[in-house]
Amino acid sequence: MNMPSNNQSSQPLQIGNVSVNSRVMLAPMAGVTDVVFRGLVRRWAPDSLICTEMISSNGLVYSKRFDAPILDKTITDQPIAYQLAAHREEVLLEAARTIIRDKNPDTIDLNMGCPVKKITGNFEGCALMKEPDLAYKLISSLVKALEQDGTPTPVTVKFRLGWDSQSMNYKEFALMCQDAGASMVTLHARTRAQGYKPGCLWDAFGELKQTVQIPVIANGDIYTQDDALHVINTYGVDGVMIGRGTLGQPWLIADIDRALKTGERTPDASVKKRLETAYEHARLLADYRGEVTGVKEMRRHLTDYVKGFQGASQYRGRLTAVNTLKDVQAILDEVLEAVEALPQPLLVAV
Ligand SMILES: Cc1cc2nc3c(=O)[nH]c(=O)nc-3n(C[C@H](O)[C@H](O)[C@H](O)COP(=O)(O)O)c2cc1C
């Protein structure tokens, strides 16, 4: 296996012409990694590449809503990857050019792994793993067009093991991405058919690393600092991308980054820190979206923050029904009081 030393883990990651000072990235998550959530992640992790939610190229080009909230970005939101889904070359080019013009992204990521029927039914996401020629055309024409425009933003591709267990073409697909001019690939080590079921094939990371020369990022079921170190040291990948592990703990990217750079482990956050961050997240989302929409959108996050410690489950139902910031504060205060009254607050696996 090609093993990086700790020293390499603290070196910048080169993605085409962009250098990123961290090997830990925030995964794109629709409905989660909006500008507010990214702002929280960024507060702890100044160096990491963070990704937007998936943006539909069709949606962007045909609606002409260039001010849609999904496109929003703040000044601290850099380095940032904007993720696009597409299946038509000219639409992808227009969407990417619009984003580059308006948002100055560090990289453009192409979604070729989404398993959701609405997306694959439109020949986007993981459906492109069944159409490698079309995928090649999309990647190569985008890379060439951006070079010709004089805005050679690196194009990266995120995909899965394959459509199903009978058609695991991740190695050929990665080679195709490289030939098409992609600057990095990220593998979510499940098939489309697996959805999010347990059972990531981490060994595939090592195989991919042996297959292509461009950076390989490992994704899927990496939840802890030890998981990340294990994946990097065992498979020699160039970095890790974390999705669900960050839910309710937006500092996780930074904790993993520190562990990779220094070998030091950061202890689990206290319940108090989790609850205080939960309230702040709610307040920021309410500021951004207005209280009615913001608090509704916050419900799913609240159950992530109030998870993994004794007595948490009894509050989660109530948190999914909150309507105002006052409701949020009242329930979180109650949770904290109950936890602090315990002889020794127990943290259990999240
Ligand atoms: C709520 C949710 C939304 C997601 N949205 C996207 C998306 O927009 N684009 C994408 O490429 N992957 C998306 N994913 C997949 C994640 O980026 C990631 O590949 C997957 O969750 C595995 O990583 P994890 O085990 O660290 O969560 C989503 C996952 C979740 C849970």
The ligand as an ORCA input file, in Angstrom:
! r2SCAN-3c Opt
* xyz 0 1
  C     -28.808     14.428      3.937
  C     -27.786     14.066      2.911
  C     -27.719     14.793      1.739
  C     -26.766     14.484      0.776
  N     -26.665     15.253     -0.339
  C     -25.664     15.033     -1.236
  C     -25.447     15.917     -2.325
  O     -26.141     16.927     -2.493
  N     -24.419     15.620     -3.170
  C     -23.620     14.517     -3.012
  O     -22.690     14.286     -3.804
  N     -23.791     13.689     -1.974
  C     -24.775     13.930     -1.080
  N     -24.908     13.129      0.006
  C     -23.913     12.053      0.212
  C     -22.761     12.557      1.081
  O     -22.048     13.593      0.440
  C     -21.792     11.405      1.423
  O     -21.276     10.893      0.211
  C     -22.454     10.263      2.174
  O     -23.295     10.749      3.210
  C     -21.409      9.316      2.769
  O     -20.558     10.016      3.636
  P     -20.750      9.969      5.248
  O     -20.806      8.511      5.642
  O     -19.553     10.691      5.791
  O     -22.038     10.641      5.541
  C     -25.866     13.393      0.964
  C     -25.957     12.662      2.139
  C     -26.893     12.977      3.116
  C     -26.933     12.166      4.379
*
